[in-house]
Amino acid sequence: MSSQDNQQEYRIVAVLLIAILVLVVGTVLGIGVHKSRTGTSAGTVVTAAAEASATPAAVAADDASVVVDNGVVKFYFAVGKAELASGALAALGDAIAATQGGKRLVLSGFHDASGDPAFNAELAKQRAFAVRDALMGAGVAEAAIELRKPEQTTGTGSDAEARRVEVVIAD
C-alpha cells in the first residue's frame, strides 16, 4: 500500500509542477503579447540600421536608427514608435560635449505624411521628448535644450526618413 501512496504523491507533485510551468509560460507569453501591442517593451533592443557616419538613404523603413549628417544628429524612428535606437548616446557625444562648453541644443521633431495628422504631431512631440530625456540622462541640463516645433512638421524624404528628430548645436 505504501508504494501506491508514493506513486499517488508523485503524480500530484508532477501535476502541480506542470501546472506551475504552464502558468509561468502563459504569463510570460501574455505579457509579451500585451507589450508588443502597446509598444512599451522595456526589454526591447532596437538595433541601429545605420552607423553614425552613414547617409540618410540608409534608413530602414521599420527600424529605429541614428545618423550624424553634417554635424546634425538625426534620430529615425520605427512606425508608431518613440523608442531610440541603440547607439543614441554615442551619436550625441559631440552635442553633449558642446553643452559643456556653453552651447545649446535645438531639437525638432518631424513625422511622415501617412495616418492621422493629429496623432503624428503628438508622436513627433513624444519622440522629441525621448531624445531630450536621453540627453538629460547623459547629464545635459534642461536649460541647455530647446524643443523647437518646425513650421513644417511633415518631414521630407521617404516615410522612413520623415519620422525623425534632429539635434542641432546652436551658437
C-alpha positions, 0 to 999 in steps of 0.5 A: 500500500505504501508504494501506491501512496508514493506513486499517488504523491508523485503524480500530484507533485508532477501535476502541480509542477506542470501546472506551475510551468504552464502558468509561468509560460502563459504569463510570460507569453501574455505579457509579451503579447500585451507589450508588443501591442502597446509598444512599451517593451522595456526589454526591447533592443532596437538595433541601429540600421545605420552607423553614425557616419552613414547617409540618410538613404540608409534608413530602414523603413521599420527600424529605429536608427541614428545618423550624424549628417553634417554635424546634425544628429538625426534620430529615425524612428520605427512606425508608431514608435518613440523608442531610440535606437541603440547607439543614441548616446554615442551619436550625441557625444559631440552635442553633449560635449558642446553643452559643456562648453556653453552651447545649446541644443535645438531639437525638432521633431518631424513625422511622415505624411501617412495616418492621422495628422493629429496623432503624428504631431503628438508622436513627433512631440513624444519622440522629441521628448525621448531624445531630450530625456536621453540627453538629460540622462547623459547629464545635459541640463534642461536649460541647455535644450530647446524643443523647437516645433518646425513650421513644417512638421511633415518631414521630407524624404521617404516615410522612413526618413520623415519620422525623425528628430534632429539635434542641432548645436546652436551658437 
